[in-house]
């Protein structure tokens, strides 16, 4: 059987995982090395470039979250997995960045994506019930704004921009590349550094709609596991007590 051209979902996930790992190596390990005085000031430029590479990951994860929501046959199980891994990931996330077991000033990105998932469900229900005489877009936009507000209050990673990125990719029907471009726009509003995330647009535009490799739980587990391992490495090197935030 001839394979479809383009990128499968698992290929996009592997790209997102790889760029996220590069970002977190810089944020968790190299930043501590810099703060400990192990490297010179010029090394900060290396950290900066690696963190720019990491901007590619989140837009891809947002797009795949939307695709997962549109294709899932069991929303409750999907939501349960997201909630479970959000809580499982929180201690590794806090340790890796702040060196504290509990750090309430910044929650991990899985919470952002869970809020986005709930927002999509709410927008879907509104559309199916055709509220306001069919002019339900107003209600859908309101749901997106409320969800963004919740992310802001909870201080989740990527905050309101991350939630609106997800909602935009879900709500506005266009080509995958245009949806990705619109989603990235909200991230760039948060920080101009997120311009580097635009490199995700052609990758998302090349998505062929196929699932690819069946490694669902590996992709979920990678997030908390790699953060914990990076922090353990910092502890072994004697710099685990230094906060990276």
C-alpha positions as CSV (number, residue, x, y, z in Angstrom):
1,X,0.0,0.0,0.0
2,X,1.4,3.4,-1.0
3,X,1.9,5.8,2.0
4,X,0.2,9.1,2.0
5,X,2.5,12.1,1.5
6,X,3.0,14.5,4.3
7,X,3.4,14.1,8.1
8,X,1.5,11.8,10.3
9,X,0.3,12.7,13.7
10,X,3.1,10.7,15.4
11,X,5.7,12.4,13.2
12,X,4.5,15.8,14.3
13,X,4.5,14.6,17.9
14,X,8.1,13.4,17.6
15,X,9.1,16.9,16.2
16,X,7.3,18.5,19.1
17,X,8.9,16.2,21.6
18,X,12.4,16.8,20.2
19,X,12.1,20.6,20.1
20,X,10.5,20.6,23.6
21,X,13.4,18.5,24.9
22,X,15.9,21.0,23.4
23,X,14.0,23.8,25.1
24,X,13.9,22.2,28.5
25,X,17.5,21.2,28.4
26,X,18.3,24.9,28.0
27,X,15.7,26.0,30.6
28,X,16.3,23.4,33.3
29,X,20.0,22.4,33.0
30,X,21.9,25.0,31.0
31,X,20.3,27.9,32.8
32,X,21.3,26.5,36.1
33,X,24.9,26.0,34.8
34,X,24.8,29.7,33.7
35,X,23.5,30.9,37.1
36,X,26.0,28.8,38.9
37,X,28.8,30.6,37.1
38,X,30.0,27.4,35.3
39,X,29.9,29.1,31.9
40,X,30.6,32.6,30.7
41,X,28.1,35.3,29.8
42,X,28.5,34.4,26.1
43,X,26.9,31.0,26.8
44,X,23.6,32.8,27.4
45,X,23.4,33.2,23.6
46,X,23.4,29.4,23.2
47,X,20.6,29.1,25.8
48,X,18.6,31.8,23.9
49,X,18.9,30.0,20.6
50,X,17.9,26.6,22.1
51,X,14.9,28.2,23.7
52,X,13.9,29.7,20.4
53,X,14.0,26.2,18.8
54,X,11.6,25.1,21.6
55,X,9.0,27.6,20.5
56,X,8.1,25.1,17.7
57,X,6.7,22.5,20.1
58,X,3.6,24.2,21.6
59,X,1.7,25.2,18.4
60,X,2.1,21.6,17.2
61,X,0.8,20.2,20.5
62,X,-2.2,22.6,20.3
63,X,-3.0,21.5,16.8
64,X,-2.8,17.8,17.7
65,X,-5.0,18.4,20.7
66,X,-7.6,19.9,18.4
67,X,-7.3,17.0,16.0
68,X,-7.6,14.6,18.9
69,X,-10.7,16.3,20.2
70,X,-12.3,16.2,16.7
71,X,-11.5,12.5,16.2
72,X,-11.9,11.0,19.7
73,X,-14.7,8.5,20.2
74,X,-14.7,9.0,24.0
75,X,-14.3,12.5,25.2
76,X,-14.5,11.6,28.9
77,X,-11.6,9.2,28.6
78,X,-9.6,11.8,26.7
79,X,-10.3,14.5,29.3
80,X,-9.5,12.1,32.1
81,X,-6.0,11.4,30.6
82,X,-5.3,15.1,30.2
83,X,-6.3,15.8,33.8
84,X,-4.4,12.8,35.2
85,X,-1.2,13.7,33.4
86,X,-1.6,17.4,34.3
87,X,-1.5,16.6,38.0
88,X,1.2,13.9,37.6
89,X,3.4,16.4,35.7
90,X,3.1,19.2,38.2
91,X,5.7,18.2,40.8
92,X,8.3,17.3,38.1
93,X,7.5,20.7,36.4
94,X,7.9,22.6,39.7
95,X,11.1,20.8,40.6
96,X,12.7,21.3,37.2
97,X,12.1,25.0,37.1
98,X,11.9,26.3,40.7
99,X,13.6,23.5,42.7
100,X,10.5,23.5,44.9
101,X,8.1,20.6,45.2
102,X,5.1,22.9,45.1
103,X,5.4,26.2,43.2
104,X,2.1,27.9,42.7
105,X,3.3,30.8,40.6
106,X,3.5,28.7,37.4
107,X,1.5,25.6,36.5
108,X,2.5,23.1,33.8
109,X,1.3,23.3,30.2
110,X,-0.9,20.2,30.6
111,X,-3.3,22.3,32.6
112,X,-3.4,24.9,29.8
113,X,-4.3,22.2,27.3
114,X,-6.9,20.7,29.6
115,X,-8.6,24.1,29.8
116,X,-8.4,24.3,26.1
117,X,-10.0,20.9,25.7
118,X,-12.9,21.9,28.0
119,X,-13.4,25.1,26.0
120,X,-13.6,23.1,22.8
121,X,-16.2,20.8,24.3
122,X,-18.2,23.8,25.4
123,X,-18.0,25.4,22.0
124,X,-19.1,22.2,20.4
125,X,-22.1,21.9,22.7
126,X,-23.2,25.4,21.9
127,X,-23.0,24.8,18.2
128,X,-25.0,21.6,18.4
129,X,-27.8,23.4,20.4
130,X,-27.6,26.4,18.0
131,X,-28.0,28.9,20.7
132,X,-29.1,32.5,20.0
133,X,-31.1,31.5,17.0
134,X,-28.0,30.1,15.2
135,X,-25.8,33.1,16.1
136,X,-23.9,30.9,18.5
137,X,-20.4,32.2,17.5
138,X,-20.9,35.0,20.1
139,X,-21.3,32.4,22.9
140,X,-18.4,30.3,21.6
141,X,-16.1,33.4,21.7
142,X,-17.3,34.1,25.2
143,X,-16.4,30.6,26.2
144,X,-12.9,31.1,24.8
145,X,-12.5,34.3,26.7
146,X,-13.6,32.8,30.0
147,X,-11.3,29.8,29.4
148,X,-8.4,32.2,28.7
149,X,-9.3,34.0,32.0
150,X,-9.2,30.7,33.9
151,X,-5.7,29.9,32.6
152,X,-4.6,33.4,33.6
153,X,-5.9,33.1,37.1
154,X,-4.3,29.6,37.5
155,X,-1.0,30.9,36.1
156,X,-0.7,28.0,33.6
157,X,2.1,27.8,31.1
158,X,1.4,30.0,28.0
159,X,-1.5,31.4,30.0
160,X,-4.4,33.0,28.1
161,X,-2.5,33.0,24.8
162,X,-2.1,29.2,24.9
163,X,-5.9,28.7,25.4
164,X,-6.8,31.1,22.7
165,X,-4.3,29.4,20.3
166,X,-6.2,26.1,20.9
167,X,-9.6,27.8,20.5
168,X,-8.6,29.6,17.3
169,X,-7.4,26.4,15.7
170,X,-10.6,24.7,16.6
171,X,-13.1,27.4,15.9
172,X,-12.1,28.8,12.6
173,X,-12.4,26.4,9.6
174,X,-9.5,26.8,7.2
175,X,-6.5,24.9,5.9
176,X,-4.3,23.4,8.6
177,X,-1.5,26.0,7.8
178,X,-3.9,28.9,8.2
179,X,-5.3,27.5,11.4
180,X,-1.7,27.2,12.7
181,X,-0.9,30.7,11.6
182,X,-3.9,32.1,13.5
183,X,-3.1,30.1,16.6
184,X,0.5,31.3,16.6
185,X,-0.7,34.9,16.4
186,X,-2.0,34.7,19.9
187,X,1.2,33.3,21.2
188,X,3.2,36.1,19.6
189,X,1.0,38.6,21.4
190,X,2.3,37.1,24.6
191,X,5.9,37.3,23.6
192,X,7.7,38.3,20.5
193,X,10.0,35.3,21.0
194,X,7.1,33.1,20.0
195,X,7.7,34.3,16.4
196,X,10.0,31.3,16.2
197,X,6.9,29.1,16.6
198,X,5.9,30.1,13.0
199,X,8.3,27.3,11.9
200,X,5.5,25.0,13.0
201,X,3.2,26.3,10.4
202,X,4.6,24.4,7.3
203,X,4.9,21.3,9.5
204,X,1.3,21.5,10.5
205,X,0.3,22.4,6.9
206,X,1.9,19.1,5.8
207,X,-0.2,17.0,8.2
208,X,-1.8,14.2,6.2
209,X,-4.5,13.3,8.7
210,X,-3.1,9.9,9.5
211,X,-2.3,8.8,13.1
212,X,1.0,7.1,12.4
213,X,2.8,5.2,15.2
214,X,0.6,3.9,18.1
215,X,2.6,5.3,21.0
216,X,-0.1,7.2,22.8
217,X,1.0,6.7,26.4
218,X,4.7,7.1,25.6
219,X,3.9,10.6,24.3
220,X,1.9,11.4,27.4
221,X,4.5,10.1,29.8
222,X,7.4,11.8,28.1
223,X,6.5,15.2,29.5
224,X,6.7,14.5,33.2
225,X,9.5,11.9,32.9
226,X,11.9,14.0,31.0
227,X,11.4,17.0,33.3
228,X,12.1,14.8,36.3
229,X,15.2,13.2,34.8
230,X,16.6,16.7,33.9
231,X,16.1,17.8,37.5
232,X,17.7,14.6,38.9
233,X,20.7,15.4,36.6
234,X,20.9,18.9,38.1
235,X,20.8,17.4,41.6
236,X,23.6,15.0,40.7
237,X,25.7,17.8,39.4
238,X,25.1,19.8,42.6
239,X,23.1,22.6,41.0
240,X,19.6,21.3,41.8
241,X,19.1,23.8,44.6
242,X,19.3,26.7,42.1
243,X,16.0,28.0,40.8
244,X,15.8,28.4,37.0
245,X,13.0,30.9,37.2
